[in-house]
Each structure stands twice: as C-alpha cells, then as structure tokens.
C-alpha cells in the first residue's frame, strides 16, 4: 500500500451522430456530446480506488451507459452508484435506479474499487450511450512500496483558486467522490440547491414547516422559522438530504422514526453563516437522528467512504456517542466494522488518553479509535474552538484517515493516516446514517451524548487530500460566527 495521490484525467468530446448509440438492455437516450473526468484517488499494491464523473454536453439523457477498455489488465471488483459488467478488458457501467437522468450540461458520478497487476494507466477513451468522449490521458502506475508513517504536520494549504460558489458537495463531486447524503440546518451544501434544509414542529398545534434557504446555494431562512415558532416552542423533526438520494434524518422517538429519544429543540443556539442568522442542531442527551440509507446510496460492506462534519468544541461530553456517519440498520451493536462514523467528544474509550479533549475519533463499532489501534495516538490533539471541522475517510479494506481543524480558519490537521485496526479489514458497513448517538441506540435506550451539528456529508469513494482541503476552505469561507 502506498500513500494515495490523485491523478485526474479529463476527456472532452465533440458532437457525434445519434446513429452511434449502442444497443442496451434498457432504452437509453442518445448522447450528442460528453466529457469524462477519471480520477484515481487511492492506490496500493494490487488495488486502487477511482472516481468517474460524466458530463452530458447535449440534450437530456433518460438512462445512461458508460463504456471503456482497460489497457493493462485491470478489473473492477466493486462499484457504487451504478451497475457494472466486465468482459475481458471491456467495462460497461449503467445508471442506478436513482441517477439515470442527466440534464443537458449536468453530471453524474460513480466510483469503484479495482485490481491491477503490472500497471494502472487510465483508460484511453470512454463512450456514453455509444458516443465516444474523445481525448487522451495518462495515469502513473501505483507504487508498490509500503505506506509512509502518518504525518504529524498540517495538511497543505487549501487552494485559493476554488471559486466561492463551490460548496462542499460540489467539491466532492468534482473530486470523483459524490455526496450520497448531505445535511445541514445552516446552509446549502450544493451551489444549486434551493430546497428545504430541515423541518420544525411547533408545540402549540403540532403542525410542521419546512425551513429552506434564502436563495440558491444560500443560508437557511431563519426568519421563516422565527415567524412559525413565534409565541411557542419548536423542535427539529427532520434534517433533509440535499444530495437527492432521499436520505432524510428523522429523530429516534415517538412521532419520528420510532425509539426512545426525542427531537432536539429548534432554538437552542443561534449562529451566523455567510452573514445570515441560522440555527444549529443542538443535541443534548436524549436527542438523536437516524436513517436506513442502505438502499439509497450509502456505502455498504467494504466500499470506500468519506465523511465530514462541522461541529462545536464548546458543547461536548463523554457520553456515548456523538457520531455522524455510517451505522447499523438494526440499531444494535453488530460487531467490529459495522460502523464507520466520525465521533467528537471527550470519551477516552480505551484509556491512556493525553489531555481532556474533545477529540476527533473514528467510531468503527466496538470502540472509538484515536488512530490505528486501541493504544492512544500521540498525534491526537484537542479541538476546543467554537466551530470545528472533522473528517474521516476509510477505503474499506486497508486504511483510514482522521483529520480536524478550526472551522473558522486554518488547514486540516492529519491526526492519523494508516492501517485499519486489527479485526476491521474488511469493513462490514451496513449503510444506515446516525447523527448524535452511537450505533446501538435508540430503540429502547436513550442517547447519552451532547454535541452540536451545523453541516456534514457522506460521500461514496475515498476522497483525496486535495478534495478535503478544498472542503475545509469552503467551510472557512462560509464565515461561521
């Protein structure tokens, strides 16, 4: 295994005749032009992770199939956000049930794990529904050397060339690791998003209202909540998924998805983002949210995954467990590797911690891991600022990385980047989403953790360091206050 580098190839296409459409088992619209971005985000001895983004440069497409040929004997072993078939060197990927339509000028992304033996060059060309996306590219063969020791220095500075209109999920998509769930009570996470962020319910008459954004890609419309909740109290009942995959989070209690918890109060904390007033999801013990996303795009099994969230270093405790990420569909502790979630708080699960936290750790089930083992990771550091960015990525078979930063300034700090703990390879993720509690909660027990959630997303694939740096830059640019 080697430290991953990101190799991106962009292939541009001209307009070709509709008669070049390839016959498919299910009807697919003709593509009159396309471009493809192919990025190897992680590579190791005998394997790699790649992301593919397809842009339709012609009329809208109802269903799509992308084909290419590997030139060095590579093979796709696992794919997400699509259906794959391979015969020899020829690979064909068709849309999933939820991403078949590509508007004119629109894009769709998928990713996969693959194997290689002698080399791993990028495919020379692609075809979308039979239309060739012309271009040339190159991809260096992955190194077969062992991974270097985890870095103890800060990550490189985020690029200052990222447009201000690029929001976190736009950045992830451009890196070949699209958001499969995107949640926030404070702002849009896509530059084009105009929908609802969350739902509130008022106590006076138990009616609900969806709280949207002030404008395309903007901050939450807090004034709408204020007007609706005036003279009474409100709770947050749903946090909507901005990714389009339907991964809404409901509270784990009566009137929600069922369970022993309650919904969090809607007005416990006011912040500003982009100069606009917004409310956080302020979780106290007894509040938590959940969704079974196993059939709606959330990575399962050993599929790679990335997660980020913006939280707070001033509202924490040691209760189990303030998590955001992948969890059990059973809401029970189902064994090592059944979870892949960011934990933030002061819990020192295995003992031997240095300081009092709060720390960014990985909840992989059967333990909160500060690094690659139950021993305390000396590279860990506390994040006590008002706003904190936390990230976790896991390739599902051999490595994971944890990073953190002040969400108002500075770069991500690499806390750990290395091998998975013993007994966690391969991962056995189930694809549910947890927010505010541990995985074995809260059917008949209540959440014990406290924490604040402002925004976060879960992505398919293993994000590059450059992508994560750009997301941190976007968070800083949001201007949380």
C-alpha positions in Angstrom: 0.0 0.0 0.0 1.2 3.5 -0.8 0.1 6.9 0.2 -2.6 7.8 -2.4 -2.1 10.5 -4.9 -4.8 12.0 -7.1 -4.5 11.6 -10.8 -7.2 13.2 -12.8 -7.8 13.0 -16.5 -10.4 15.0 -18.3 -11.6 13.7 -21.6 -13.5 16.1 -23.9 -15.9 15.0 -26.6 -17.2 16.6 -29.7 -20.6 16.1 -31.2 -21.2 12.8 -32.9 -24.1 11.3 -34.9 -27.1 9.8 -33.0 -26.7 6.7 -35.1 -23.7 5.7 -32.9 -25.9 4.9 -30.0 -25.1 1.5 -28.6 -28.0 -1.0 -28.1 -28.7 -1.7 -24.5 -31.0 -4.0 -22.5 -32.9 -0.9 -21.3 -33.6 2.0 -23.6 -31.0 4.8 -23.3 -31.2 8.3 -24.9 -28.7 9.3 -27.5 -25.7 11.3 -26.2 -24.6 14.1 -28.6 -21.6 15.1 -26.6 -19.9 14.3 -23.4 -16.9 14.7 -21.2 -15.5 12.3 -18.6 -13.3 13.0 -15.6 -11.5 9.9 -14.4 -9.6 10.2 -11.1 -7.5 7.6 -9.2 -7.9 8.8 -5.6 -6.1 5.9 -3.9 -3.8 3.1 -4.9 -1.9 0.3 -3.1 -0.2 -2.9 -4.0 -2.6 -4.8 -6.3 -5.6 -2.4 -5.9 -6.9 1.1 -6.4 -10.0 3.3 -5.9 -11.2 5.5 -8.8 -14.0 8.1 -9.3 -15.7 8.9 -12.6 -17.7 12.0 -13.4 -19.7 12.1 -16.6 -20.9 15.4 -18.0 -23.6 15.5 -20.7 -22.9 18.2 -23.2 -26.0 17.5 -25.3 -29.7 17.0 -24.8 -31.1 15.5 -21.6 -30.5 11.7 -21.2 -33.1 9.4 -19.6 -30.7 6.4 -19.0 -27.0 6.1 -19.5 -24.3 3.6 -20.0 -20.6 4.4 -20.0 -18.1 2.0 -21.6 -14.4 1.9 -21.7 -11.5 -0.5 -22.2 -8.7 -1.1 -19.7 -5.3 -1.5 -21.4 -3.3 -3.2 -18.6 -5.5 -6.0 -17.4 -7.2 -4.1 -14.6 -10.5 -5.3 -13.3 -13.4 -3.7 -11.4 -14.0 -5.5 -8.1 -16.7 -3.3 -6.6 -18.7 -0.3 -7.9 -21.2 2.1 -6.3 -23.8 4.5 -7.9 -24.2 2.2 -10.9 -24.3 -1.4 -12.2 -21.1 -2.8 -13.8 -20.3 -5.7 -16.1 -16.9 -6.6 -17.5 -15.8 -9.0 -20.2 -12.1 -9.2 -20.6 -10.8 -5.6 -20.8 -14.2 -4.2 -21.8 -16.1 -2.4 -19.0 -19.8 -1.2 -19.1 -21.4 0.8 -16.3 -25.1 1.7 -16.3 -27.0 4.0 -14.1 -28.6 3.0 -10.8 -32.3 3.5 -10.2 -31.8 7.0 -8.7 -29.3 8.6 -11.1 -30.5 7.7 -14.6 -31.3 11.2 -15.8 -28.6 13.6 -16.9 -29.8 17.0 -17.9 -28.1 18.9 -20.6 -24.9 20.3 -19.0 -25.5 18.1 -16.0 -23.2 15.5 -14.5 -23.4 12.1 -12.7 -20.6 10.4 -10.7 -19.8 6.9 -9.7 -16.8 5.2 -8.2 -15.2 1.8 -7.9 -12.5 -0.4 -6.4 -10.3 -2.2 -8.9 -7.4 -4.5 -9.1 -4.2 -4.3 -11.2 -1.0 -6.4 -11.6 1.7 -4.8 -13.8 0.4 -1.2 -14.2 -2.6 1.0 -13.8 -2.9 3.5 -16.7 -6.1 5.4 -17.1 -8.4 4.3 -19.9 -7.6 6.0 -23.3 -11.2 6.8 -24.1 -14.8 6.5 -23.0 -18.2 6.3 -24.7 -21.5 7.5 -23.3 -24.5 5.6 -24.8 -22.3 4.8 -27.8 -21.0 8.4 -28.3 -17.2 8.5 -27.9 -15.9 11.1 -25.5 -12.6 11.7 -27.4 -9.4 12.6 -25.6 -6.1 11.2 -24.3 -4.9 10.7 -20.8 -2.2 9.1 -18.7 -2.1 7.6 -15.3 1.1 6.7 -13.5 1.4 3.2 -12.2 0.8 2.9 -8.4 3.8 2.5 -6.2 4.2 -0.9 -4.6 6.1 0.4 -1.6 4.7 0.5 1.9 2.8 3.4 3.2 4.8 6.1 4.9 4.3 6.8 8.6 1.3 9.1 9.4 2.2 12.7 9.0 2.4 14.9 12.1 2.3 18.1 10.3 -0.6 20.1 9.0 -2.1 19.3 5.6 -1.1 21.5 2.7 -2.9 24.8 2.4 -6.2 24.7 0.6 -6.2 26.1 -2.9 -7.1 29.7 -3.0 -8.4 29.3 -6.6 -11.5 27.4 -5.6 -14.5 29.6 -6.6 -16.5 30.9 -3.7 -19.6 29.3 -5.4 -18.1 25.9 -4.9 -19.8 24.4 -1.9 -18.7 21.2 -0.2 -20.7 18.7 -2.2 -19.8 20.4 -5.5 -16.1 20.0 -4.5 -16.6 16.3 -3.5 -18.3 15.6 -6.9 -15.5 17.3 -8.8 -13.1 15.0 -7.0 -14.9 11.9 -8.1 -16.4 11.2 -4.7 -20.1 12.4 -4.8 -22.2 13.2 -1.8 -24.7 10.4 -1.1 -26.1 12.3 1.9 -25.8 16.0 2.7 -27.3 17.5 5.9 -27.3 21.0 7.4 -29.5 23.3 9.4 -27.5 26.3 8.5 -26.8 26.4 4.7 -27.0 24.7 1.3 -24.1 22.3 0.6 -24.6 22.5 -3.2 -24.3 25.8 -5.1 -27.5 25.0 -7.0 -29.6 23.8 -4.0 -32.9 25.6 -3.5 -34.8 23.0 -1.4 -35.6 22.5 2.3 -32.9 22.1 4.9 -34.9 20.9 7.8 -38.4 20.6 9.3 -39.7 22.1 12.6 -42.8 21.2 14.6 -44.3 23.7 17.0 -45.9 22.6 20.3 -48.9 24.9 20.2 -50.7 22.8 17.5 -48.2 20.1 16.4 -48.1 21.5 12.8 -44.8 21.4 10.9 -43.0 23.7 8.5 -40.1 23.1 6.2 -37.2 25.6 6.5 -35.5 26.3 3.2 -32.7 28.6 2.0 -32.7 32.3 1.4 -31.6 31.8 -2.2 -29.9 29.3 -4.5 -26.9 27.8 -2.6 -27.6 30.2 0.3 -28.0 30.2 4.1 -31.1 29.0 6.0 -34.2 31.1 6.1 -34.2 31.6 9.9 -36.9 34.3 9.6 -39.3 31.7 8.4 -38.7 29.6 11.5 -38.9 32.6 13.7 -42.3 33.5 12.3 -43.6 30.0 12.6 -42.4 29.4 16.1 -43.3 32.8 17.5 -45.1 32.6 20.9 -44.5 28.8 21.2 -41.6 26.3 21.1 -40.4 24.2 18.2 -38.3 21.1 17.7 -36.4 19.9 14.7 -38.1 16.7 13.4 -36.3 16.1 10.1 -33.0 17.1 8.6 -33.4 16.8 4.8 -30.9 15.3 2.5 -29.7 17.8 -0.1 -28.0 15.1 -2.3 -31.2 14.0 -4.0 -30.9 10.4 -2.7 -33.7 10.8 -0.1 -31.5 10.2 3.0 -33.6 12.4 5.3 -32.8 12.0 9.0 -35.7 11.6 11.4 -35.5 11.8 15.2 -35.4 8.4 17.0 -38.6 8.7 19.0 -42.4 8.6 19.0 -43.7 10.6 16.1 -40.3 10.3 14.3 -38.8 7.0 13.2 -39.6 5.3 16.5 -37.5 4.8 19.5 -36.8 6.2 23.0 -35.4 9.6 22.1 -36.9 13.0 21.4 -36.3 15.7 18.8 -33.9 18.5 19.6 -35.1 22.0 20.4 -35.0 24.2 17.3 -33.9 27.4 19.0 -31.2 26.3 21.4 -28.3 28.0 19.5 -28.2 30.9 17.1 -25.2 31.4 14.8 -24.4 33.3 11.6 -23.2 31.8 8.4 -22.4 34.0 5.4 -23.6 36.9 7.5 -27.1 35.4 7.9 -28.8 34.2 11.0 -29.2 30.4 11.3 -29.9 27.8 14.0 -27.8 24.7 14.8 -28.9 21.2 15.6 -28.1 21.4 19.3 -28.2 17.8 20.6 -28.4 17.1 24.3 -28.7 13.6 25.9 -32.0 12.1 24.8 -31.8 13.6 21.3 -30.7 11.7 18.2 -31.4 11.2 14.5 -31.3 8.1 12.1 -32.0 6.8 8.6 -31.6 3.5 6.9 -29.7 4.5 3.8 -28.5 1.1 2.7 -30.8 1.1 -0.4 -30.3 4.8 -1.2 -26.6 5.1 -2.0 -24.9 5.0 1.4 -21.8 2.7 1.0 -22.1 -0.8 2.5 -19.6 -3.6 3.2 -16.1 -2.7 2.2 -17.0 0.1 -0.2 -14.8 3.2 0.4 -16.4 6.2 2.1 -15.6 9.7 3.2 -17.4 11.9 5.8 -17.1 15.4 7.1 -19.0 17.5 9.6 -18.8 20.9 11.2 -19.4 20.7 15.0 -18.5 22.6 18.1 -15.7 22.2 20.6 -17.7 24.1 23.3 -20.7 21.8 23.6 -19.4 18.3 24.3 -19.4 15.5 26.9 -18.1 12.0 27.4 -21.4 10.2 26.9 -21.7 7.6 24.1 -21.5 8.7 21.4 -21.8 12.0 19.5 -21.4 10.4 16.0 -22.2 11.3 12.4 -21.8 8.7 9.8 -22.4 5.0 8.8 -24.1 2.8 11.3 -26.1 -0.4 11.7 -29.5 -0.8 10.1 -30.5 -2.9 13.1 -29.7 -0.1 15.6 -27.8 -2.7 17.6 -24.0 -3.3 18.1 -23.4 -5.8 15.3 -19.6 -6.3 15.5 -16.3 -4.7 14.5 -16.5 -2.8 11.3 -20.3 -2.5 11.3 -19.9 1.3 11.7 -17.8 4.0 10.1 -18.6 7.3 11.7 -17.0 10.4 13.0 -17.0 10.7 16.8 -16.4 14.1 18.5 -16.3 14.4 22.3 -14.3 13.8 25.4 -14.7 10.0 25.7 -11.4 8.1 26.2 -12.8 4.7 25.2 -9.7 2.6 25.6 -8.0 4.7 28.3 -4.5 6.2 28.3 -5.6 9.5 26.7 -3.4 12.6 26.9 -5.4 15.6 28.0 -9.2 16.1 28.2 -10.2 16.6 24.6 -12.5 17.0 22.8 -11.1 14.8 20.1 -12.0 13.7 16.6 -12.0 9.8 16.6 -13.4 7.1 14.4 -16.4 5.0 15.7 -15.9 1.7 13.9 -18.1 -0.2 16.4 -16.7 -1.9 19.5 -14.5 1.1 20.1 -13.7 4.8 19.5 -10.4 4.7 17.7 -8.0 7.6 18.1 -5.7 6.0 15.5 -4.9 2.6 14.1 -5.2 0.7 17.4 -6.6 0.9 20.9 -3.4 2.5 22.1 -3.5 6.3 22.4 -2.4 8.0 19.3 0.2 10.6 20.3 -0.6 12.7 17.2 -4.1 13.3 18.5 -4.9 16.9 19.6 -7.9 18.6 21.2 -10.1 20.9 19.2 -11.7 23.4 21.6 -12.7 26.2 19.2 -16.3 27.3 18.8 -16.5 25.7 15.3 -14.6 22.5 14.4 -14.3 20.7 11.1 -13.9 16.9 11.4 -13.2 14.4 8.6 -12.9 10.6 8.3 -12.2 8.5 5.2 -11.9 4.7 5.0 -11.1 2.7 1.9 -12.9 -0.3 3.4 -10.1 -2.8 3.2 -6.7 -1.4 4.4 -6.6 2.2 5.5 -8.4 5.1 7.1 -7.6 8.7 8.0 -8.8 11.2 10.6 -8.4 15.0 10.3 -9.6 18.0 12.2 -9.4 21.8 12.2 -10.8 25.1 13.4 -13.7 25.6 11.1 -13.1 29.4 11.0 -9.5 29.4 9.9 -6.5 27.3 9.1 -5.9 23.9 7.4 -6.9 20.4 8.2 -4.5 18.6 10.6 -3.8 15.0 9.9 -4.4 13.1 13.2 -4.0 9.6 11.7 -3.5 8.2 8.2 -2.6 4.5 8.1 -3.8 0.9 8.5 -7.2 -0.1 9.9 -7.2 -1.6 13.4 -6.8 -5.4 13.7 -10.1 -7.1 13.0 -11.5 -4.3 10.9 -10.4 -5.4 7.5 -12.5 -5.7 5.5 -15.1 -3.3 6.9 -18.7 -4.5 7.2 -20.7 -1.3 7.0 -24.5 -1.6 6.9 -25.4 1.7 5.4 -27.6 3.4 8.0 -26.9 7.0 9.0 -26.5 8.1 12.6 -26.4 11.6 13.9 -26.0 12.4 17.6 -25.8 8.9 19.1 -23.9 5.6 18.8 -24.9 2.7 16.7 -26.6 0.7 19.4 -29.2 3.4 20.1 -32.0 4.3 20.4 -34.8 1.7 20.0 -35.3 1.1 23.7 -32.4 3.1 25.3 -31.6 6.8 25.1 -28.7 8.7 23.8 -26.1 9.9 26.4 -24.1 12.3 24.3 -24.1 16.0 23.8 -22.9 17.8 20.7 -23.7 20.4 18.0 -24.2 19.7 14.3 -24.1 22.5 11.7 -23.4 20.6 8.5 -22.0 17.4 7.1 -22.0 14.9 4.3 -21.2 11.3 3.5 -19.6 10.5 0.1 -19.0 7.4 -2.0 -15.3 6.7 -2.6 -12.1 7.7 -0.8 -11.7 11.5 -1.1 -8.2 12.8 -2.0 -6.4 15.1 0.4 -6.8 17.9 -2.1 -10.6 17.5 -2.1 -10.7 17.5 1.7 -8.5 20.6 1.8 -10.9 22.4 -0.6 -13.9 21.4 1.5 -12.2 22.9 4.5 -11.5 26.1 2.5 -15.2 26.2 1.7 -16.2 25.8 5.3 -13.8 28.6 6.3 -15.2 30.8 3.5 -18.8 30.2 4.9 -17.8 32.5 7.8 -19.4 30.7 10.8 -19.7 33.1 13.7 
